[in-house]
Every structure is written in C-alpha cells, then in structure tokens.
Amino acid sequence: MFADAKAALKEMVRVLKPGGTLLLRDEQIYRGSTVYELGNFLRWIIPFDQIHEAPLNDLPENCYDVRLNQCGKFFYTLSAKKCMF
C-alpha cells in the first residue's frame, strides 16, 4: 500500500463524503498458509511492499463499520465507513 499507512488512510478518509465507504485490497498472508505458500509470499510479494498486514490500527477514529475479509491466501479487503459528522 504505502510506507506511511496512517497518513495515507487519514487522507483517504478525509476526502470521503460523510457516510462514504473506504475500500482497500492489498497483500496479506493467510495465517494458516503452508511453508511453501509462505515462501512464495516472502519471495514474490514482500520485496515490493513494506506493510504485510491490514492496517486496522491505522484507521482514523472517525471510521465505523470496519470489515476485514481474507480473500484467498494472499489478499485481504478492508472496508470502513466515514462518520456523518
């Protein structure tokens, strides 16, 4: 995603309309992956990205209805809504 996830998410949410939805999709290894799958993840994905887990703790405080879904073994989707005020 970005090297400074907190700043990037803050800006993304800032430009959303009140009640708007933020939707992200990025890489994240599935916790139940095999050693082979983990090796492929480390070899092919990590060299190009610095953040390897969904940035839940970096979402601004004015987000609600946060949902995180693992999509297969290597990707996640994260959605959150911006407060109306």
PEMO-V446117 format. One line per field, one symbol per residue. ss: DSSP state (@ for helix, = for strand, . for the rest). phi: phi as a letter, one per 20 degrees, with the letter a starting at -180 (. if undefined). burial: b if it has 24 or more other C-alpha atoms within 12 Angstrom, else e. A space follows every 10 residues. Layout:
ss->???
phi->???
burial->???
//
This chain:
ss->....@@@@@@ @@@@...... =======... ....@@@@@@ @@@@.@@@.. .....@@@.. ..======== =...====== ==...
phi->.cfdfffffg fffgeffgnf decccbeaff geffffffff fffddggdcd ddcgegfeff fedblfccce dmecccdccb degfd
burial->beeebeeebe ebbbeeeeee bbbbebbbbe eeeeeeeeee beeeeeeeee ebbbbbebbb ebbeebeebe eeebbbbbbb bbeee
//
